[in-house]
Amino acid sequence: MKKVSLPPLTTNLAAAILGVWKLKSRQDVDATGRIHIDPFLGRDPLGILCFGPRHFAAQFMKRERSARQNEPQPVEAENNNVAVNGYSAYFGTCSVDEIAGTLTTDIEGAISSANVGDTYVREVRVADNELIIQLHTTAVDGTAITRTNTFSRIG
């Protein structure tokens, strides 16, 4: 499977992302088309994003979490946040670059203190009540991957 192609730029992206979004799918693909499964959040994690005009909150959870508590993942992926015990949560401020079709998030709080103060830039599109967020990061073994998160609007 190859990298998911993004739809054309979204007109008035800043207004289009406002609301509550539920994770529909998450796909990590390397340059050869090989799919990678994030061992910390699994093949099919749960997720929710909430966007206001200048603020956001995000939560992701592995469907089958272990009983172990407060165990951060042993390695931090490039250009991505850290999960703890199969759970990732963070919030902060956000801004949109309408011309580039990108969203910049500045992390004010996170389940992992290692991510507080981080800034991430993501390619973002909204089409047919779906929010598509794409980023470049690394798999656990260091392989460069493209992650595509697709969300459905729920509010």
RAGI-V540031 format. One record per residue. N is the residue number from 1. OMEGA is omega in radians with two decimals (NA if undefined). D_CENTER is the distance of its C-alpha to the mean C-alpha in whole Angstrom. Layout:
N	OMEGA	D_CENTER
N	OMEGA	D_CENTER
//
This chain:
1	-3.10	20
2	3.09	19
3	3.10	16
4	3.10	15
5	3.12	16
6	3.02	15
7	3.09	17
8	3.11	20
9	-3.14	19
10	3.06	18
11	-3.13	21
12	-3.10	21
13	-3.11	17
14	3.11	17
15	-3.07	19
16	-3.10	17
17	-3.09	14
18	3.10	16
19	-3.10	16
20	-3.04	14
21	3.11	12
22	-3.13	12
23	3.12	9
24	3.13	12
25	3.13	11
26	-3.08	9
27	3.08	11
28	-3.05	11
29	3.08	14
30	-3.05	17
31	3.13	19
32	-3.10	22
33	3.14	20
34	3.11	19
35	3.08	17
36	3.10	15
37	3.10	14
38	-3.10	12
39	-3.09	15
40	3.11	14
41	3.03	11
42	-3.08	14
43	-2.99	14
44	-3.09	13
45	2.97	11
46	3.11	11
47	3.09	9
48	3.07	10
49	3.07	9
50	3.14	12
51	2.93	13
52	-3.11	17
53	-3.11	18
54	-3.08	17
55	3.13	15
56	2.99	12
57	-3.11	11
58	3.06	8
59	3.08	9
60	-3.12	8
61	3.01	12
62	-3.11	14
63	3.14	16
64	-3.12	19
65	3.11	19
66	3.13	22
67	3.14	24
68	-3.09	24
69	3.00	23
70	3.08	21
71	3.09	20
72	3.06	18
73	-3.03	16
74	-3.11	19
75	3.11	17
76	3.12	14
77	3.08	12
78	3.04	13
79	-3.13	10
80	-3.11	8
81	-3.08	9
82	3.04	11
83	3.07	12
84	3.12	15
85	3.10	17
86	-3.10	14
87	3.09	13
88	3.13	10
89	3.13	10
90	3.14	11
91	3.12	12
92	3.14	14
93	-3.14	15
94	3.06	13
95	-3.08	15
96	2.96	15
97	-3.06	17
98	-3.09	19
99	-3.13	21
100	-3.07	18
101	-3.11	15
102	3.08	13
103	3.06	11
104	3.10	12
105	3.05	11
106	-3.02	13
107	3.09	13
108	-3.14	16
109	-3.10	15
110	3.10	13
111	3.06	15
112	-3.13	15
113	3.12	18
114	-3.08	17
115	3.13	14
116	-3.11	16
117	3.12	17
118	3.03	14
119	3.12	13
120	3.07	10
121	-3.10	10
122	2.97	8
123	-3.05	10
124	3.03	10
125	2.99	13
126	3.13	15
127	3.08	17
128	3.13	19
129	3.02	17
130	3.07	14
131	-3.13	11
132	-3.13	9
133	-3.12	7
134	3.14	8
135	3.08	8
136	-3.10	10
137	3.12	10
138	3.01	13
139	-3.12	14
140	-3.12	16
141	3.11	19
142	3.12	18
143	3.09	18
144	3.12	16
145	2.97	13
146	3.11	11
147	3.07	8
148	3.06	8
149	3.10	6
150	-3.10	9
151	3.02	10
152	3.13	14
153	3.07	15
154	3.13	17
155	NA	18
//
